[in-house]
Every structure is written in structure tokens, then in C-alpha cells.
């Protein structure tokens, strides 16, 4: 007889550990496990090992509210975040429930049995188990490969080519001319880090600019709050201060984009002087928050641009050549190492195939209920964070919602729950409304938004706190028994 679980959580990164803590707290009778495809926990923060990897959100909100981040840095290094996730798993006993090298490849829901049959691979062998509820916390990008375009002449290049998602541990940049292709968070992180490792020069080659904003790596108010307030109150105040600031700045950018653009440019001029042509290299064609802003702690990127250790070139690639890259403008960039910081490949449901009573689930054709459940798919939820704030904020709300849902089903003797949409609810807008390249490339994979709540996805934590707390028997969630 195959194993049966009440809840199977897929993924042991930030959202998976958060989900496990919420679901497992004070529920000793609940049988659950976390399946992690890789050989370590930590998700993104264990996978990415490129120089300088760090958070792109403040740790007061990226961290777990039930186990606050205590580090000094508000913008933390990747290794520190990885250790924090592991420490949290150990502190709450989650590590005993994690099964590494367990990759979920398929899950089939049976309405007759009111359970999922989950097929997984472990150490090269396939096996099955059943679970009453499936909770996918595996993110929305492909962990196995990043987005890597092919350019003419790549085979002619004499140096090395590396993608940040699979950074070799023995890579040395000392004395080398490095070209980083890209303009997103990874690229702006790599530039100062590679310069600090002794690269002869680092060039960021971009097709178009990105909004880049400096912020302190340490939060001085956090130090004050922790000194004078009780610990729990200080952490709560700091968390809500950062949440409120994020909501306010995003709202201002949406309502008065021209003002925010001017403010960003003014700060960049103050940091860079005449070292960079801001109009050409740092002024995007889109408005702030049409794509995610890039944060640089203590202005480290601006420092290496100002002192000449790094430069930004805005142009298009014509082809790779023996000693670098030939550009459309006719210029060329000499290089010994080329880093293709060209983004991610989106992947829904952790790459697993889901089916309901034999019919394959296509997330790109389904509405998303409260940002957590796919319409027509019973006993399944998945974690998807915000695009304009910390990933964990929304994932924690979703985990708390799932805990409420599970408790409600147990209390009322329900075996199944499904969100049911109507044709008039359907809109064709994707769940993620950013215009970033990795999203535009994969719009067909993303669930759909509806015209109104609870099918409408909001990028607003305060609003979602209220949305997630509304009654469960709302007429949209349909409960049933075997």
C-alpha cells in the first residue's frame, strides 16, 4: 500500500518552509511532508551562487514573520539568507519532514477518491503516494536552466561564457575583461561584485536601461526600534514600516510616474556626477514599476561606475567574435569572459503535469482565486509572491489562508474544495502584470485574472490581508465529501 499524506508541500525554499511552519503549527495529527527536487533546502538562495548574490527586498519583509530576521543587513547576502532558511527549518522541526532529491513529475486528482496520486522521482526511481491536499511552493521559474539566447559567432569566442544560474565554483575573474549581458537585478549585482574580485574591467551591455535605485544596506531605524522596544513589538513595527513604505512608493509611481522618474534621476546624478550619461544608460522608456526596480545596497554599482572600474554600454549585439562582442553600432567590446545575465525561464507547477479526473490542467487557461488556487482544480494551492514587494509577504498570506482552509475542512467533515469560476468572471489579463522580458516570453503559461475579486490579483499586501480573511463559504469555494 502506498503512503498517504494529508498535505504534500512541493519545494523547500522560502515559501515551502513558510507553508510548512504555518500548516504544521499546533496540528500534530496532520500528516505532511516537503518534497524538494534538489539535494539541499533553500530554493533560489541555495541554487544561485554567482558573485554578489543578495536579496532584492528588505529582510524585514522577505523574512518569516514568526521567525524574524535578526541580521544587521537589511539587504542580505545569498549565503546568509540560505542559512536563515535552514535555521528556521531546524528551529521549527521542519527539517525532519523534508525529503531531498524527491522531484514531483505528475499528480492526478480523483474526484471519486477525493485525493491526489502523486508520481515522483527519487534517486532515479519512480514511485507514487497519495495526498489529500497538494501545495506547490516551487516558484515560477525553471531551476534547471536559465534563459540563454543564441547569438551568431558564439563558437568563435575564445574566452569563457557562463550563465549566472549555473555559475561554476572555480570561475576566476582576476585580471580579466568581463562583459555582463543584461540590465536586471542579476547584472547590477554582478558588476560591483566582479570588480571587487579583481576583474580588469567590467562592462554591463544592455539593450535598454532599467530603473536602478540605491538604498542603505543597514536600516538605522531598525537598530533604534530593537534597542528601545520589546523584541516582538520592534519586529512588527519594522515589518509594517517597510510594508507601508513599499505600498506608498509603488502607489506614487503608478499615479505620478513623471515625478518618480525625476526623483530617481536626481539621486543618480548626485551619486554619479558626470561619470555616466544618465539619459542614455539609466533612463528607461517605460514608467517606474512597469518592470521591477533594481536596488543597489549603499550605491555599490554607482561607486564602481564612478571610479571607472565598470561601465554601461547601451547597444545591441551583432555577433560574438574571437576576442569579444561586435555591436550593431560598429563598436566592439573586448572580453575574456562573457556572463549572460539574460534572465529566467518561467515554469509553472514546478514542471509537474497535473490532471483532474484524467484531464490535463493548463494553468494558462484558468482563473486564479485569491492568488492561491486555480479554478476547477480541487484541493490544490500554490505560492506566488508579489512583483512589487517581498516574495514572502504574499506567500505567507497564502500559507495562512491554506491553514484556515484545511482547519475548516477538518472541522466540517469536508474532503474536497474547489474554486468555481463563471464565464462572466473571465478577463484575459495575466496574473503578473510586469512587462519584464521573462514574463512577456511566457504569458501563455500564467493563470488568468478575473474582472473582480476574488479573481483579481492585487499587488498590495494591506489589501490582501483583508481579502484572505474573508469567509471561506463565499459561494465560490465549493466543498464536498467523498
Buried (B, 14 or more C-beta within 10 A) or exposed (E): EEEEBBBBBBBBBBBBBBBBBBBBEEBEEBBBBBBBBBEBBBBBBBBBBBBBBBBBBBBBBBBBBEBBBEBEBBBBBBBBBBBBBBEBBEEBEBBEBBEBBBBBBBBBBBBEEBBBBBBBBBEEEEEEBBBBBBBBBBBBBBBEEBBBEEBEBBEEBEBBBBBBBBBEEEBEBEEBBBBBBBBBBBBBBBBBBBBBBEBBBBBBBBEEBBBBBBBEBEBEEBEEBBEEBEEEEBBBBBBBBBBEEBBEBBEBBBEBBEEBBEBBBEBBEEBBEEEBEBEEBBBBEEBBBBBBBBBBBBBBBBBBBBEEBBBBBBBEBBBBBEBBBBBEEEEEBBBBBBBBBBBBBBBBBBBBEBBBEEEEBEBBEBBBBBBBBBBBBBBBBBBBBBBBBBBBBBBBBBBBBBBBBBBBBEEEEBBBBBBEBEEEBBEEBBBBBBEBBBBEBBBEBBBBBBEEBBBBBBBBBEEBEEBBEEEBEEEBBEBEEE
